[in-house]
Amino acid sequence: MAPAPPAPAEADKPIKLTKRGGYVPIITSVPTKDKVVFVTIDDGKEKDPKFVQMMTDLRIPISMFLTRDSILDNYDYFKPLQALGNHIQNHTLTHPVMSNLGPDGQKTEICGEQKLLTQHYGTAPLLFRPPFGRYNDATQLAADKCGPRALVMWRESMQIHDMQYDEPDKKLRPGDIILAHFRGPDELKGESMVGMFTALLTRIRKQGFAVARLEDYIKAP
């Protein structure tokens, strides 16, 4: 696959992350006229070296929302991806349903992962994604206490070869956030992470979009 078409280096008018009353904002898409989408990859269970080579060759920007229990066997795997300019973000310690936890439990999950990721990767995560997309008011308050400046959701999700869309017309829109996962053959019915990501990029390009870096469209307070 050829390198991706160039996307704007960064937004002219990035989102300003402004909390209200201790509640951090929730981002599902980015308001922009640029014909770009943002690829986010969760968890970290699959650690295919061929995917690192693919990303090195193609230079596709991604945001990684990592979970401790998925990455603790090999923290170093994600460092070459980070060295390409990709940001590492918070996705909890143990991947629970956050809305099933009390305020203290939610703080433990977010603050614990914030500290661990900062220790291993040298930069404190700016963003937090609640597992399964489940959250409540306590999640937003806990994120504020622990350091992330926003909760990040998504508009589309990539499965094996197909994409699931929020909109019935099954079309991408400028600023959409796409969810994918670090998954391997066991979860992808024999397909590889490289194969899944190739299918994702094919769908993005067929609709005439480029992939931009989510963090370039966000301005922290």
FIGUTOR-920786 format. One line per 8 residues: their letters; for each residue x, y, z of N, C-alpha, C. Coordinates in steps of 0.05 Angstrom, whole numbers, plus 5000, padded with zeros to 4 digits. Layout:
N
A	X/Y/Z/X/Y/Z/X/Y/Z | ...
END
This chain:
221
MAPAPPAP	5017/4976/5000/5000/5000/5000/5017/5025/5000 | 5010/5044/4984/5025/5069/4982/5021/5087/5007 | 5039/5104/5013/5035/5123/5035/5009/5139/5032 | 4999/5147/5054/4973/5162/5054/4976/5189/5041 | 4954/5199/5029/4955/5226/5019/4959/5246/5042 | 4972/5268/5037/4978/5286/5059/4953/5298/5071 | 4953/5300/5097/4932/5314/5112/4943/5340/5123 | 4926/5359/5129/4936/5384/5142/4953/5378/5166
AEADKPIK	4974/5392/5169/4992/5387/5192/4978/5391/5218 | 4961/5411/5220/4945/5415/5244/4923/5435/5237 | 4903/5435/5254/4879/5451/5248/4885/5481/5252 | 4872/5497/5236/4874/5526/5240/4859/5535/5265 | 4837/5521/5271/4821/5528/5294/4816/5502/5310 | 4835/5494/5326/4832/5469/5341/4810/5471/5363 | 4800/5448/5371/4780/5448/5393/4794/5457/5419 | 4782/5475/5433/4792/5484/5459/4778/5467/5481
LTKRGGYV	4794/5453/5496/4784/5435/5516/4777/5451/5541 | 4752/5458/5544/4743/5474/5566/4724/5458/5584 | 4732/5454/5608/4714/5439/5627/4695/5458/5640 | 4673/5447/5649/4652/5463/5662/4645/5450/5688 | 4649/5464/5710/4643/5454/5736/4658/5428/5743 | 4682/5425/5733/4697/5401/5739/4692/5378/5719 | 4673/5382/5701/4667/5361/5681/4683/5366/5656 | 4700/5347/5649/4715/5350/5624/4697/5345/5600
PIITSVPT	4702/5357/5577/4685/5354/5554/4686/5326/5542 | 4667/5320/5525/4665/5294/5511/4667/5300/5481 | 4686/5287/5468/4691/5291/5439/4683/5266/5424 | 4665/5268/5405/4657/5246/5388/4667/5251/5360 | 4668/5275/5351/4679/5283/5326/4691/5311/5328 | 4706/5320/5309/4719/5346/5309/4705/5364/5288 | 4696/5387/5296/4684/5405/5276/4706/5417/5259 | 4707/5409/5234/4727/5418/5215/4716/5416/5186
KDKVVFVT	4726/5433/5169/4720/5431/5141/4740/5415/5126 | 4763/5408/5139/4783/5392/5127/4771/5364/5122 | 4777/5353/5098/4767/5326/5092/4785/5305/5104 | 4784/5304/5131/4801/5286/5146/4785/5270/5166 | 4795/5247/5174/4784/5232/5196/4807/5224/5214 | 4801/5214/5238/4821/5208/5258/4819/5179/5266 | 4841/5164/5266/4842/5136/5273/4852/5133/5301 | 4837/5119/5317/4844/5114/5345/4844/5084/5349
IDDGKEKD	4864/5073/5363/4867/5044/5367/4869/5039/5397 | 4852/5020/5406/4849/5015/5435/4862/4990/5444 | 4866/4989/5471/4873/4966/5487/4903/4960/5485 | 4913/4945/5465/4941/4939/5463/4948/4910/5466 | 4928/4892/5465/4933/4864/5468/4951/4852/5446 | 4945/4858/5421/4960/4848/5399/4985/4865/5394 | 5008/4852/5391/5033/4866/5387/5048/4855/5364 | 5038/4859/5340/5049/4848/5316/5071/4866/5305
PKFVQMMT	5096/4857/5304/5118/4873/5293/5113/4882/5265 | 5098/4867/5249/5092/4875/5222/5075/4900/5221 | 5059/4904/5241/5043/4929/5242/5061/4953/5247 | 5081/4950/5264/5100/4972/5269/5114/4979/5243 | 5122/4959/5228/5136/4964/5202/5117/4978/5183 | 5092/4969/5183/5072/4982/5165/5069/5011/5172 | 5067/5018/5197/5063/5045/5205/5088/5062/5200 | 5111/5049/5202/5137/5063/5196/5138/5069/5166
DLRIPISM	5128/5051/5149/5129/5055/5120/5108/5076/5111 | 5084/5074/5122/5062/5091/5113/5059/5117/5127 | 5069/5119/5151/5068/5144/5167/5039/5153/5170 | 5021/5135/5177/4993/5141/5182/4991/5150/5212 | 4981/5173/5218/4979/5182/5246/4956/5166/5260 | 4962/5157/5284/4942/5144/5300/4944/5154/5329 | 4923/5150/5344/4923/5156/5373/4918/5129/5387 | 4935/5123/5406/4933/5097/5420/4922/5100/5448
FLTRDSIL	4899/5087/5453/4887/5088/5480/4893/5061/5493 | 4912/5060/5511/4923/5035/5520/4913/5028/5548 | 4910/5002/5553/4901/4991/5578/4924/4975/5591 | 4929/4980/5616/4952/4967/5629/4952/4936/5626 | 4929/4924/5631/4928/4895/5631/4933/4883/5603 | 4931/4900/5582/4937/4891/5555/4965/4896/5547 | 4979/4913/5560/5006/4921/5551/5028/4914/5570 | 5021/4905/5595/5042/4901/5615/5063/4880/5608
DNYDYFKP	5056/4862/5589/5076/4841/5581/5096/4852/5562 | 5092/4876/5551/5111/4887/5532/5106/4917/5527 | 5114/4933/5547/5110/4962/5544/5126/4973/5520 | 5149/4961/5514/5167/4972/5494/5155/4970/5466 | 5136/4952/5461/5125/4949/5434/5115/4975/5423 | 5103/4992/5441/5089/5016/5431/5108/5040/5428 | 5133/5037/5437/5152/5060/5436/5160/5067/5408 | 5164/5048/5389/5170/5056/5361/5146/5070/5349
LQALGNHI	5122/5062/5356/5098/5076/5345/5096/5104/5357 | 5103/5107/5382/5104/5134/5394/5125/5151/5382 | 5148/5139/5375/5170/5154/5363/5163/5165/5336 | 5143/5154/5323/5134/5164/5297/5116/5189/5300 | 5112/5197/5325/5095/5221/5330/5067/5214/5339 | 5062/5189/5344/5035/5181/5353/5033/5183/5383 | 5010/5192/5393/5006/5198/5421/4994/5174/5435 | 5002/5170/5460/4992/5149/5477/4973/5161/5497
QNHTLTHP	4948/5150/5498/4927/5161/5514/4916/5140/5534 | 4899/5148/5552/4891/5133/5575/4865/5116/5569 | 4866/5090/5576/4843/5073/5571/4839/5054/5596 | 4846/5063/5619/4843/5049/5645/4864/5027/5650 | 4864/5018/5675/4882/4997/5683/4872/4969/5674 | 4846/4964/5679/4835/4937/5676/4812/4935/5656 | 4804/4956/5643/4783/4956/5623/4756/4949/5634 | 4748/4962/5656/4721/4956/5667/4699/4973/5654
VMSNLGPD	4674/4967/5660/4652/4985/5653/4652/5007/5674 | 4661/5031/5666/4665/5052/5686/4640/5059/5701 | 4617/5059/5687/4592/5067/5700/4583/5047/5721 | 4595/5024/5722/4589/5005/5743/4606/5009/5768 | 4626/5027/5767/4643/5033/5789/4634/5059/5803 | 4641/5060/5829/4636/5085/5844/4658/5105/5837 | 4655/5130/5848/4675/5151/5842/4704/5143/5849 | 4708/5130/5872/4735/5122/5880/4746/5101/5861
GQKTEICG	4730/5082/5853/4739/5061/5834/4746/5072/5807 | 4731/5092/5798/4737/5105/5773/4763/5120/5774 | 4768/5134/5796/4793/5149/5800/4816/5130/5800 | 4813/5107/5813/4835/5087/5814/4842/5078/5786 | 4822/5073/5770/4827/5063/5742/4841/5084/5725 | 4831/5109/5727/4842/5130/5709/4869/5141/5720 | 4869/5147/5746/4894/5158/5757/4917/5138/5756 | 4910/5112/5761/4931/5092/5761/4943/5089/5733
EQKLLTQH	4926/5089/5713/4936/5087/5685/4951/5112/5677 | 4941/5135/5686/4955/5160/5679/4983/5160/5689 | 4987/5151/5714/5014/5150/5726/5031/5129/5712 | 5020/5106/5706/5036/5085/5693/5045/5093/5665 | 5026/5104/5649/5033/5112/5621/5054/5134/5621 | 5051/5153/5640/5070/5175/5642/5098/5164/5649 | 5099/5145/5667/5124/5133/5675/5138/5118/5652 | 5122/5103/5636/5134/5086/5615/5140/5101/5589
YGTAPLLF	5123/5122/5584/5125/5135/5558/5133/5164/5559 | 5137/5175/5583/5149/5201/5586/5131/5225/5583 | 5105/5220/5576/5087/5242/5571/5060/5235/5583 | 5048/5253/5598/5022/5248/5610/5000/5248/5589 | 4983/5228/5588/4961/5228/5569/4943/5253/5571 | 4935/5263/5548/4917/5286/5547/4888/5277/5547 | 4883/5253/5537/4856/5244/5531/4850/5217/5545 | 4824/5212/5550/4815/5187/5562/4792/5176/5546
RPPFGRYN	4793/5150/5542/4770/5136/5529/4759/5115/5549 | 4734/5118/5557/4722/5098/5574/4717/5071/5560 | 4725/5049/5571/4720/5023/5558/4690/5019/5551 | 4686/5008/5528/4659/5002/5518/4642/5028/5513 | 4655/5051/5515/4641/5076/5511/4621/5082/5534 | 4625/5069/5557/4606/5072/5579/4618/5091/5600 | 4603/5111/5608/4612/5131/5627/4588/5144/5640 | 4594/5159/5662/4574/5175/5675/4587/5201/5685
DATQLAAD	4573/5216/5701/4584/5242/5710/4610/5237/5726 | 4610/5215/5742/4634/5209/5758/4658/5204/5741 | 4654/5194/5717/4677/5189/5698/4689/5216/5690 | 4673/5235/5683/4683/5261/5675/4697/5275/5698 | 4687/5272/5722/4699/5285/5745/4726/5271/5752 | 4726/5244/5749/4751/5230/5755/4772/5236/5735 | 4765/5239/5710/4785/5246/5689/4797/5273/5696 | 4781/5292/5704/4791/5318/5712/4811/5316/5735
KCGPRALV	4805/5300/5755/4822/5297/5778/4849/5283/5770 | 4847/5265/5751/4871/5249/5744/4889/5261/5723 | 4878/5280/5707/4896/5293/5688/4886/5295/5659 | 4872/5274/5648/4861/5277/5621/4843/5301/5619 | 4843/5314/5596/4828/5339/5592/4802/5334/5576 | 4797/5309/5567/4772/5304/5552/4767/5274/5551 | 4742/5266/5548/4735/5239/5541/4731/5237/5511 | 4741/5216/5499/4740/5213/5470/4723/5189/5463
MWRESMQI	4702/5194/5447/4685/5172/5437/4691/5168/5407 | 4672/5159/5392/4677/5153/5364/4651/5154/5348 | 4654/5156/5321/4631/5156/5303/4629/5130/5287 | 4652/5118/5281/4653/5093/5266/4672/5073/5281 | 4668/5048/5276/4687/5028/5287/4694/5007/5266 | 4719/5000/5265/4729/4980/5246/4728/4953/5258 | 4717/4934/5244/4716/4906/5254/4738/4890/5240 | 4731/4871/5224/4752/4855/5210/4758/4867/5182
HDMQYDEP	4738/4865/5165/4740/4878/5139/4720/4900/5135 | 4701/4902/5153/4679/4921/5150/4679/4942/5171 | 4668/4965/5165/4666/4987/5184/4637/4990/5192 | 4632/4995/5218/4606/5001/5228/4603/5031/5231 | 4580/5041/5221/4576/5070/5221/4553/5078/5240 | 4555/5102/5251/4533/5113/5267/4510/5122/5249 | 4517/5132/5225/4497/5143/5207/4487/5122/5188 | 4461/5122/5182/4450/5101/5164/4460/5102/5136
DKKLRPGD	4470/5125/5127/4480/5127/5099/4508/5115/5096 | 4520/5106/5118/4546/5093/5118/4568/5110/5104 | 4569/5135/5111/4588/5153/5099/4604/5167/5121 | 4630/5170/5116/4647/5186/5134/4641/5215/5130 | 4646/5230/5152/4642/5259/5151/4668/5272/5161 | 4674/5296/5152/4698/5310/5161/4699/5311/5192 | 4722/5303/5203/4725/5304/5232/4716/5280/5247 | 4707/5259/5233/4699/5235/5247/4722/5221/5261
IILAHFRG	4716/5210/5284/4736/5194/5299/4728/5165/5295 | 4748/5149/5287/4744/5120/5281/4757/5104/5303 | 4743/5084/5312/4753/5065/5332/4763/5040/5319 | 4787/5031/5327/4797/5005/5320/4811/4993/5345 | 4821/4969/5343/4833/4956/5366/4859/4942/5357 | 4877/4939/5376/4901/4922/5372/4891/4893/5375 | 4884/4881/5353/4874/4854/5353/4889/4836/5334 | 4891/4810/5340/4905/4792/5324/4887/4770/5312
PDELKGES	4899/4749/5301/4884/4728/5287/4863/4715/5304 | 4867/4712/5330/4848/4698/5347/4821/4714/5348 | 4823/4740/5348/4799/4757/5349/4789/4766/5321 | 4807/4764/5302/4800/4773/5275/4795/4750/5256 | 4788/4727/5267/4781/4703/5251/4802/4697/5230 | 4827/4697/5239/4850/4690/5222/4863/4714/5208 | 4850/4737/5208/4862/4760/5196/4883/4773/5214 | 4902/4787/5203/4923/4800/5219/4916/4829/5224
MVGMFTAL	4930/4841/5243/4927/4870/5248/4933/4886/5223 | 4953/4877/5208/4960/4891/5183/4937/4889/5163 | 4925/4866/5160/4903/4862/5142/4879/4879/5150 | 4873/4880/5175/4850/4896/5185/4855/4926/5179 | 4880/4935/5185/4886/4963/5181/4886/4971/5151 | 4895/4952/5135/4895/4957/5106/4866/4961/5096 | 4848/4944/5107/4819/4947/5099/4808/4973/5109 | 4816/4982/5133/4808/5007/5143/4817/5030/5125
LTRIRKQG	4842/5031/5118/4853/5052/5101/4840/5052/5074 | 4834/5029/5063/4821/5027/5037/4794/5040/5038 | 4778/5036/5059/4752/5048/5062/4754/5078/5065 | 4774/5087/5080/4777/5116/5084/4784/5129/5057 | 4802/5118/5042/4811/5130/5017/4790/5129/4996 | 4774/5107/4995/4753/5106/4975/4732/5128/4978 | 4729/5138/5003/4711/5160/5007/4725/5187/5005 | 4750/5187/4997/4764/5212/4991/4775/5227/5015
FAVARLED	4779/5212/5037/4789/5225/5061/4819/5218/5066 | 4832/5236/5080/4859/5231/5091/4857/5227/5121 | 4878/5215/5132/4879/5211/5161/4896/5232/5173 | 4885/5247/5193/4900/5267/5207/4905/5259/5236 | 4922/5274/5249/4928/5268/5277/4908/5282/5295 | 4894/5267/5311/4873/5278/5328/4884/5300/5347 | 4907/5295/5358/4918/5314/5377/4925/5341/5364 | 4929/5342/5338/4935/5367/5324/4910/5384/5322
YIKAP	4887/5373/5327/4861/5387/5325/4850/5394/5352 | 4867/5390/5373/4858/5395/5400/4877/5414/5414 | 4866/5434/5428/4883/5453/5442/4877/5450/5472 | 4897/5442/5487/4894/5438/5515/4894/5465/5529 | 4880/5468/5552/4880/5493/5566/4907/5500/5578
END
